[in-house]
Amino acid sequence: MTQNKIRFLDLFKYYKALPHQMAALSELEDAINKANPHILGRDQGWFKTWSQGGKQGDYSASLKLIKEFEGCHLTAYPDPLSGGEPYTIGYGTTRYPGGRRVSRGDKITVIEADMFVRTEIDQIAKKLSETVPHWSAMTDGQQSALISFAYNLGSGFYGTAGFETISKRLRERDWDAVPAALELYRNPNTNVEAGLLRRRRAEGALWRESLSKKLEIQQDPAKLTPESPFSTRLTPHVRLGEFALDREERRFDYQHQLDVAAELAAFLERVRVAFNGKAIIITSGYRNARINKMVGGASSSEHLFNKGEGAVDFYVEGADIYKVQDWCDKHWDFSLGYGAPKGFVHLGIRSGRPRVRWPY
């Protein structure tokens, strides 16, 4: 038996994104992948538990674009326009995770370069999620295109001088016009224009491809079955898998359950519109009898999705839960549980479809 085992909780308790820590984590990731190539997959149970606090984006497309256009330099080099500051290292890194500027003569390893760019991508995604309108309505690919753009031109671009066109397109959700807007930002009449134009076009292509894929996955609920992939849509912004918390043991068993879920999802779309397109986060959907008992649910719970019944608990990301509850109270004609003090709203449909209200 291995002595002196390290617990992940202890590792992350002292994690400060220092170079040696990031290098160690990269080595650990490699070791885990060698032992079990599937264990770090997003389809694994641990990741679904990890991401229960909200939907986490897959920004691998932005990482690919950034690495392709930035290239990797293990020794710091000067800015091509100024000939000096800001100095850059790795895949376009100008500041280390702790905030220190890259200096002339700095050297790093390939592992550090990879960790720096991944850390910065996460930081940019967080910034854009807080500043760019309709961020939560975008696909991972659309978000990745903007992350690459922001990695090159700064995460604070939205709404600032010089970025009026792209800001307007994003604000008005004129998404078909975004690729053309991206191409405007290429430093015309400079020695870097040609390279930046190639990058902007690659970002635009990723945006268009992701937008078309989003349209393709919107399904007619009448064509869905309980066996349909979790990635298919009940409505434009609600996946089938969300009603099962993306767990196979919570998958619907009967078509009538799916039909009620589609009705609930349609109302969630109305909630989404009422709260400016903010993401709907489902915290509980279908529970079979075993799971319902395990979580302490009532024996007659609407979450059992018995014939003609069903329920969903949810919150709106970034919205006042009491305001969401009040809006639903006015617009939902069936059962509603006042779960706001516990951070959610319960929408339900009971047999006979009575209007019912109760506190948790």
N, C-alpha and C positions, 0 to 999 in steps of 0.2 A: 504494500500500500504506500502511495506517495506521501511523504512527510511534509509538514509545513505548507499545506495547500493555501493558495491565494484565493480570496473571495472577490468577485467582481465588484461588490459593494465597497470593499476597501480600496480597490483600484480607483474607482470613479469618485470616491469621497475626496481624494487629493488631486484629482485631475485639473490641471490649469493650462492645458494645451501647450505645454513646454515642448521644445523640439525632441528631447530625449523620451518624453512620455508618448508623443505621437509616433516616434520611431518604434517604440516598444509595442504599441498597439497594432501597428502595421505588421510587425513580426508575429504577434499573437494571431492576427487575422489569417496570415499565411499558414500558420501551424494548424489552426482550426479547419481551414479549407482542405488541407492535406489529409487530415484525419477523417473528415466527413464533408465532401464537396457541397452537400445540400443544407447543412445546418444553418448557414447564414442567409438562407433564402427568405424572401418576403412572405412566402406561403407557409412558413413554419409557425407553430403555435406561439412560441416565445415572442415573435415579432408582432403578432396580432394583439397579444397582451400588452406589449410595449406601446403600441400605437392607439390604445383605447382612448387616450386623452384627446385624440383628434386625428384627422387624416394626415399622413405624412407623404410628402411628395417624393417621386423618383426622379432625381435630377441627373441621371447618368448621361442623358443626351447633352446637357450643358457641359458636363465634364469632358465629354468627347470633343465638343466644339472648341472649348477653351484650350485643351491640350493640343489640338490640331493647329490652331492659329497662333498660339503663344509660343509653342516650342519649349523645350526644357533647357535651361541654362543653369549650371551648377555654380557658376561664378557670377557675381553681380555685374551688370552692365548698365551704361548710362541711357537715359531717355533719348530715342532717335531724333526727336525734335529739338530738345534743349541742349543735348550733348553732355548733360550732367544730371541734376536732380529731375525727377525722382529716379533713383537707381532701382533696378528690377532684378529679381533672381527667381529661379525655379520656373513655374508656369505663369509668369507675369505677376509675381508677388512683389508688392512695393512696401508692404508693412508685415511684420511677423505677427502671429496670433496675439502676442502680448501687447501689440501696438507700436513697437519700436520700428523705425524706418530702416529699410535696407540701406546699407552703406557700401561705398566703393571698397572692393577687396573682399567682401563677404563670400564665404563658400559654404555649400550645403551638400547633402547626399540626395540621391534619387528618392529615397523613402521620405525624407523631410519635404522635398518638393511636392510629392503626391499628397502628403498630409496637409501641407499649407493650402493647396488649392481646394481640397475638399472642405477644410475648415472655412475658407473664405466663401465658398459656394453656399454653405449653410447660413453664414452670416448675411449674405446678400439676399437669400430667399426670405429670411426673417424680416429684413428691412423692407423689401418689396411687398411682402404680405401686409405690412402695416401702412404703406403709402400708396400703392397702386390700386385704383378702384377695380372691383370685379375680379380680384386675384383668385378668390376661392372658386369662381365659376370657370376658371381656365383649366385646361388639361395640363398634365405634367409636362408635355412637350411644349405647349405655349409658354408655360412658366420658365422652362429651360431656355427657350429662345431669349426671353427677357433677362434671365440671369447672365447669359453670355454677353448680351449687350451691356448690362450694368457692370459686369466684371471688367469690361474694356473702358467704359466711360463714367463709371461711378454709380453706386447704388442709390444716390440721392437725386437722380436725374429727373424724376417725375415732378412736374409743376415748376421747374426752375427755368431761368432765362436760357434761351438757346434750344430748349427741348419742348417748345410750344406745340409743334405738330404731333409728335409721338404722344405727348400728354393728352392732347385733344382726342386723338384716335382711341386711346385707352379709356379716357373718361366717358366718351360717348358710346363706348363698346362697338366702335366701327371696326370690327376685327378683320374684315376683308381688306381694309386699307392699311393695316399695320405693316405688312412686308414692304410696301412702297415707302412708308414713313421711315422705317429703319434705314433704308438706303440713303436718306438725306444726311446721315451722321457719319461722314467718311473723311473729314478734313480735306475738302476740295483744294486742288492746286498745291498739294504738298507731296513730299516723297513717300508718304505712307498711304496716299489715297487709294492706289490700286489694291493694296493688301486689305485695307479696311472695307472696300467695296465687296471684295470676295467674301469677307466675313459677314457683312450685313446681308448679302444674298443667301449665304448658308443659314443664317438665323431666320431669314424670311421663309426659306424653304421648309425649315423645321416647323415654323409657325403654321404655314399652310397645310402641311402634311398632318399635323396634330389636329387642326381644326376640322379637316375632312374626316379624320378617323372618329372624331367626337360625333359628327353627324351620322356616321355609319352605325355606331353602336346604340343609337336611340331606337328602341324596339317598340312594336305594337304589343301591348300587354296580352292581347288576345292570342298572340302567337307563342307566348311563353308557356313553359310547363315547369313543374317543380324540379325537373332534372336540368333545366337550362343553366348555362354557366353563370357563376356569381357575377361575372363582369357585365352581363347584359342588363339592360335598363328597364325598369318599370315605367319610369318617366325620364325626361331629359337629364335630370340631375340626381336621380335616386336609383342605385343599383339593386338588383335582386339580392346580392350577397349582404347588403347592409341590414336587411331584415333578419338575417341569420348571424349577424356579427361576424360574417365570413367564416363561420365554423360549420363543417359538414354535419355535425350532430344536431345542428339547429335548422337544417334545411327543411323547407315545407314538404309535407307528405301528400297533400291533396290539392287539386286544382282550385277548389273553392277557397282555400286559404290564400292562394296566390291572387285570386280575384279581389278579395277584401284588402289585401296588401296594396294592390294597384289603386284602389279607391283612397286608401290612407296616403299613399305616395302622391296622388294627385293633389290632395289638400296640402301636403308638405310643400309642393311647388308654389302654391298660393302664399304660404307663409314666407317662402324664400323671396318672392317678389315683394311682399309687404315690407321686408327688412333688407331692401336694397341689394339683393343677390347674395347675401352672406350665406355661408355653407350651413346646411342642416347636418347635425351630428346625431345619429341614432344610437341610443345607449341600450335599448332593449326592444326586441321585436318578437319573433316567434319563439316559444318555449314549449317543447313537448312535455308530457306529464312527468317524466323522470327529471328533466332539468328544472321544471317549475317547482317540483317538490324540493329539489336540492337547494334552490335559491330562496326557499321560503315563500313562494307565491301562493295566493289563495287557490283553493281547490276549484273555484269557478272563474279563475282569472281569464280576462279577455285575451291575454297573451297566449292562451292555449289554441286560439284560432279554431274553436269548435264551429260547426256549420253556421255560416252567417255572422260570425263574430271575429274580432281581431283587435289588436292594439299595437301602438308603438310609443315608446318614450323617447324624447329627443330634446335638444336645445339648439339654439342658433348661435353659431360661432361669432363671438364679439358683440352680441346683442344682450340687452337687459332681459333676463329670463322672466321677470314679472311683466314687462311690456309684451313679450311674446305670449305669455299665458293670457293676459287680458285680451289680446287680439284674437286668439283662438277661442276664448270664451264667447266672444261676440259673433264669430263666424262659423264655428263648428256646431252642427245641429244634434250631435249624438252625445256619447259619454266623454267626460273630461275630468281628469284627476288633477287637482291643484298641487303639483309637485314642485313648484318654483322654490320653496324654501330648501328643497333638496337638490336643486339645480337642473330640473327637467320639467317637461310638460307631458302629460299622458293623454294621448288621443285614442279613443276606443269606439267600437261599434258592438252593441249587444243585440241579442235576438229580439226582434220586434223594433229595433232602432229607437229606443226611448232617449229623451234628452235627460242626462244624468250628470250631476256635479258632486264631487266630494273632495275633502282635503286629505293629504297624506300625513 
